[in-house]
Amino acid sequence: MENANTTKYSFLESPDSVDTFSDMDNALKNGQHIQNYPHEADLFHFLEKFEEEIRYYYKNLFKVNLMCKGTDYDRYYYLDMDEESRGILKSKSKKLTPEYTLMGILLLKIHRIDKYFGSSEIPVVEFIKAIKQNDEFKDDVYRLFARRKEKESTEIDENTIDEWIKNSLREFERLGWIHFDRTVGNKETFEILPSIDRLFTMYSYEIHNIDRLVEEANNDFADEDFEENEEEN
Amino acid sequence: MIVQDKRLNKILCDQYHSIIPTQEDGLIVFNIFNKIQKGILDAAFSERAIINAIQTVQLELGTASNRELTQKNDETIHRLLKHFMERSNEGRGYQLTTYGEVFCRMLQDEAIAHINPTDLERIFSDLVLLLKSKLDNLSDFNHWYEFQFTKNKGEISGQVRALKFQIDETIETLNDIVKSDPDNFKMMLQECDNLLSYIREQAVRLGTAFASKDDIKQMLDECNLSDEPEFRNRKKLVRDFFKDVEGKLIGISHSIDRIRPRINKLYSDFDKREFDRKLETFLMFLFKNSTSKFIKTKRLTNRTVNEIKVTFPKPLPSMKKAKVKFDKSVYYNYSKFTQVEYLNLLDPPPMEIYDMTFDAADLERQKNNKLLQLSRERRIEHWFGEINTQLKEGKEVEFGDYFYKILDQEKDLEIAIKEATLMLREYAFNPKYTLNIDEKFIVHKKHPHTAIWKMQIQQNIVS
């Protein structure tokens, strides 16, 4: 029995594990996504090398799945709960707050759809400016985070929006979705990593069915209005 | 032979422009041919029909004139009568010459070539069958070459040309789709995709039909006429022709292979655009339907910010069915090591003794304050006892009078106020007593700057 277990988790005995396993384990349990980028290449290669064994390790001992998504250079690893483990491990999960979710999707829209930034290095200051000046959604940003119109916003409101953006970016760095590179000139810049696609995976149901959901929401609101009018009458 | 060639050249030089018609003349003949084919005109047609055809073509080419130029029409008819038309056999009207008909048919086949692998299979089958019986002598072979092979060459090339034509059409349509980005983008792309599948299928069938060429090549190789230079020459022409057609079929296959990834990319672009649109709609949906709440203002280094909590809309009924929520979670099982300091119980550190210095004046002040406070509490208690005794004896107490009495005797406003507070606390909600407050001030001449509402207390009679 002991021999069998030794074989199952033999990666723990590998020379690489001394330097890498602890960091990899902490990162994965911290909700981080690991990909083949210079700052985490060691962890990625360790995972790639012992993928099946490590997958078994987490499934067997922590009831959690080691996921691998993306293709070729865009592959990334992370731990995820399935339907079965979600109930058991309820306390071992962290909510992605609505504030962070909004920022994540906004980031994808600005960078991937609008292609607002030419290079992959995005200066934080420019990014904040892009959000505050974009005619398409700035009204909603101010409505939610300043709780007033842009024209009426105070310095505290502006600081609040800046703080929302910066906090979100910090959270995305913790999740391994972006990487800050503070070495480019004097500007603080960040790079979007392939694993930010996890956001698409998380919201795949909502995105694919959005037309139906919008219609459903409109009908719901129409019903509510009707009920309100009935009550008034 | 040389004399013949010279004569032919001379004839062609003289009559070329009447044998090969101008665009206008060609289209006029084709217009009439088309009408005969459709049964609109009889094989024999009138001069009026020719003039109608001239006018139609001129209108199409934009060369029409408002005036009916009789002389010009006569010239056209006269020109066409040289090779394309002739007087009807019946002596009334006109009819197309055989050359005119062949010309129109060739024009039709060249312009709209139809892919028909079944025809090609039949042609090859005939070619193989006939060749088998024509290999005994050179004369028979020459007959096969001139009347079977040469005649069908055009048909075989036409089929390949038709395939090439359809591929070019598909490429043009794809380019149009990319350039113009039409509303029915996906439908047009689907049509191109279907057309390409059809072309590939036809190309495979043509290729299969074309495989019979190997039988012909083999028969020619095994034939005993190899010593005849004319046979060898014609055999080479046959082989070259097949090689040429084979090359073209391979080219078509490569073209299809090149188009396929383009179609796939367009599909993928379309899907991506569709996904992007949905993502944008989703983002807008979240923004428009989310609400936010102010929590508190926080002071951070060099700035002040508001803490705002955003709430997503409630899940819609279909989401509930699919067990989906707008809020998502990620796995998080991060634990930090807690370092506990070692407690050396066996060897406790020495006790430190501090020098204590006291402020005697401050201690005296604190003592006096405390004594004053105790004295006040005693006096409040004394007055409360007195009032309580009055009430228990069944007397009604007017607290306003007591208030000024306390103030006079104690000379301490704080005692009087605290007594009033105690009264309210003790009797306001006590069911055994009734406390009536009238918002009329009771004043006292000795205390012009102090006033209290009228407050009567009495014990309730238990029945």
Interface residues (C-beta under 8 A of the other chain):
Chain A: N26 K29 N30 G31 F62 V64 Y78 L79 D80 M81 L89 K92 S93 K94 K95 L96 T97 P98 E99 T101 L102 I105 L106 L108 K109 R112 I113 F137 D140 V141 R143 L144 F145 R147 I156 D157 N159 T160 E163 W164 L175 F200 M202 Y203 Y205 E206 I207 H208 N209 I210 D211 R212 L213 V214 E216 A217 D220
Chain B: F275 D276 K278 L279 E280 T281 F282 L283 M284 F285 L286 F287 K288 N289 S290 T291 S292 F294 T297 L300 R303 T304 V305 N306 I308 K309 V310 T311 F312 P313 L316 P317 S318 M319 A322 V324 F326 D327 K328 S329 V330 Y331 Y332 N333 Y334 S335
